[in-house]
């Protein structure tokens, strides 16, 4: 068994972005009809419900990165 060097795949690479990512998560959950997402025990949600939030969040972050990259290429 490989040793675990405490490499949590859910860690925030840029700690300064944590608050903005949490806010984005809440906004996306609200858009998806989960208005009380912050207070909900995430363990009681289905994998599909949690996956929608994470997947949509990833999609938005990729779109933001693509737009930023496209803007840099035009300069």
Contact map, one row per residue, 1 for C-alpha under 8 A:
111000000000000000000000000000000000000000000000000000000000000000000000000
111100000000000000000000000000000000000000000000000000000000000000000000000
111110000000000000000000000000000000000000000000000000000000000000000000000
011111100000000000000000000000000000000000000000000000000000000000000000000
001111100000000000000000000000000000000000000000000000000000000000000000000
000111110000000000000000000000000000000000000000000000000000000000000000000
000111111000000000000000000000000000000000000000000000000000000000000000000
000001111110000000000000000000000000000000000000000000000000000000000000000
000000111110000000000000000000000000000000000000000000000000000000000000000
000000011111000000000000000000000000000000000000000000000000000000000000000
000000011111100000000000000000000000000000000000000000000000000000000000000
000000000111111011000000000000000000000000000000000000000000000000000000000
000000000011111000000000000000000000000000000000000000000000000000000000000
000000000001111111000000000000000000000000000000000000000000000000000000000
000000000001111111000000000000000000000000000000000000000000000000000000000
000000000000011111100000000000000000000000000000000000000000000000000000000
000000000001011111111000000000000000000000000000000000000000000000000000000
000000000001011111111100000000000000000000000000000000000000000000000000000
000000000000000111111110000000000000000000000000000000000000000000000000000
000000000000000011111111000000000000000000000000000000000000000000000000000
000000000000000011111111100000000000000000000000000000000000000000000000000
000000000000000001111111110000000000000000000000000000000000000000000000000
000000000000000000111111111000000000000000000000000000000000000000000000000
000000000000000000011111111100000000000000000000000000001000000000000000000
000000000000000000001111111110000000000000000000000011001000000000000000000
000000000000000000000111111111000000110000000000000000000000000000000000000
000000000000000000000011111111100000000000000000000000000000000000000000000
000000000000000000000001111111110000000000000000000010011000000000000000000
000000000000000000000000111111111110100000000000000010000000000000000000000
000000000000000000000000011111111111100000000000000000000000000000000000000
000000000000000000000000001111111110000000000000000000000000000000000000000
000000000000000000000000000111111100000000000000000010000000000000000000000
000000000000000000000000000011111110000000000000000000000000000000000000000
000000000000000000000000000011111111100000000000000000000000000000000000000
000000000000000000000000000011101111100000000000000000000000000000000000000
000000000000000000000000000001000111111100000000000000000000000000000000000
000000000000000000000000010011000111111100000000000000000000000000000000000
000000000000000000000000010000000001111100000000000000000000000000000000000
000000000000000000000000000000000001111110000000000000000000000000000000000
000000000000000000000000000000000001111111010000000000000000000000000000000
000000000000000000000000000000000000001111111000000000000000000000000000000
000000000000000000000000000000000000000111111000010000000000000000000000000
000000000000000000000000000000000000000011111100000000000000000000000000000
000000000000000000000000000000000000000111111100000000000000000000000000000
000000000000000000000000000000000000000011111110110000000000000000000000000
000000000000000000000000000000000000000000111111110000000000000000000000000
000000000000000000000000000000000000000000001111111000000000000000000000000
000000000000000000000000000000000000000000000111111100000000000000000000000
000000000000000000000000000000000000000000001111111110000000000000000000000
000000000000000000000000000000000000000001001111111111000000000000000000000
000000000000000000000000000000000000000000000011111111100000000000000000000
000000000000000000000000000000000000000000000001111111110000000000000000000
000000000000000000000000100110010000000000000000111111111000000000000000000
000000000000000000000000100000000000000000000000011111111100000000000000000
000000000000000000000000000000000000000000000000001111111110000000000000000
000000000000000000000000000100000000000000000000000111111111000000000000000
000000000000000000000001100100000000000000000000000011111111100000000000000
000000000000000000000000000000000000000000000000000001111111110000000000000
000000000000000000000000000000000000000000000000000000111111111000000000000
000000000000000000000000000000000000000000000000000000011111111100000000000
000000000000000000000000000000000000000000000000000000001111111110000000000
000000000000000000000000000000000000000000000000000000000111111111000000000
000000000000000000000000000000000000000000000000000000000011111111100000000
000000000000000000000000000000000000000000000000000000000001111111110000000
000000000000000000000000000000000000000000000000000000000000111111111000000
000000000000000000000000000000000000000000000000000000000000011111111100000
000000000000000000000000000000000000000000000000000000000000001111111110000
000000000000000000000000000000000000000000000000000000000000000111111111000
000000000000000000000000000000000000000000000000000000000000000011111111100
000000000000000000000000000000000000000000000000000000000000000001111111110
000000000000000000000000000000000000000000000000000000000000000000111111111
000000000000000000000000000000000000000000000000000000000000000000011111111
000000000000000000000000000000000000000000000000000000000000000000001111111
000000000000000000000000000000000000000000000000000000000000000000000111111
000000000000000000000000000000000000000000000000000000000000000000000011111
